[in-house]
């Protein structure tokens, strides 16, 4: 992977992490009872729902393509010279 691609990916991951952290203030303002117990339950339910969607997509992808998929999906792409 080139250094430009790595730098771009690092910047995207860092900026999305910061944006998610900033959204926590909005979430806390919207919860009617923002006690630590309710806040924790909101966080765990959002992580749980995201994880379940991730697992559902992974399972349907595996059922669709099976063992034809290699570990590195990018290596399966056919790149052409520009």
C-alpha positions in Angstrom: 0.0 0.0 0.0 1.4 3.4 -0.9 2.2 6.0 1.7 -0.3 8.4 0.2 -3.1 5.8 0.5 -2.0 5.0 4.1 -2.0 8.7 5.0 -5.5 9.2 3.5 -6.9 6.2 5.3 -5.3 7.3 8.6 -6.8 10.8 8.2 -10.3 9.4 7.4 -10.2 7.1 10.4 -9.0 9.8 12.7 -11.5 12.4 11.5 -14.5 10.0 11.7 -13.4 9.1 15.3 -13.4 12.7 16.3 -16.8 13.3 14.7 -18.3 10.4 16.5 -16.9 11.7 19.8 -18.5 15.1 19.2 -21.9 13.5 18.5 -21.9 12.2 22.1 -22.8 15.7 23.4 -25.9 15.8 21.1 -26.9 12.3 22.3 -26.6 13.3 25.9 -28.7 16.4 25.3 -31.5 14.4 23.7 -31.8 11.7 26.4 -34.5 12.8 28.8 -32.7 11.1 31.8 -29.0 11.3 31.0 -27.9 9.4 34.1 -24.8 7.2 33.8 -27.0 4.1 33.7 -29.2 5.4 30.8 -26.1 6.7 28.9 -24.4 3.4 29.2 -27.5 1.5 28.0 -27.7 3.9 25.0 -24.1 3.3 24.2 -24.3 -0.5 24.5 -27.5 -0.7 22.4 -26.0 1.4 19.6 -22.8 -0.7 19.6 -24.9 -3.9 19.7 -27.1 -2.8 16.8 -24.1 -1.8 14.7 -22.4 -5.1 15.5 -25.5 -7.1 14.6 -25.8 -5.3 11.2 -22.0 -5.9 10.6 -22.5 -9.7 11.4 -25.6 -9.8 9.2 -23.7 -8.3 6.3 -20.8 -10.6 6.9 -23.0 -13.7 7.0 -24.9 -12.8 3.9 -21.7 -12.1 2.0 -20.3 -15.5 3.1 -23.5 -17.2 2.1 -23.4 -15.5 -1.3 -19.7 -15.9 -2.2 -18.5 -18.7 0.1 -14.9 -19.7 -0.1 -14.3 -17.7 -3.4 -13.3 -14.7 -1.3 -9.7 -14.4 -0.2 -8.5 -12.7 3.0 -7.5 -9.5 1.3 -10.4 -8.2 -0.8 -8.3 -5.5 -2.4 -6.0 -8.1 -3.9 -9.0 -9.5 -5.8 -9.6 -6.3 -7.6 -8.5 -6.0 -11.2 -6.6 -2.7 -11.6 -5.7 -1.3 -15.0 -3.0 1.2 -15.8 -4.2 4.7 -16.5 
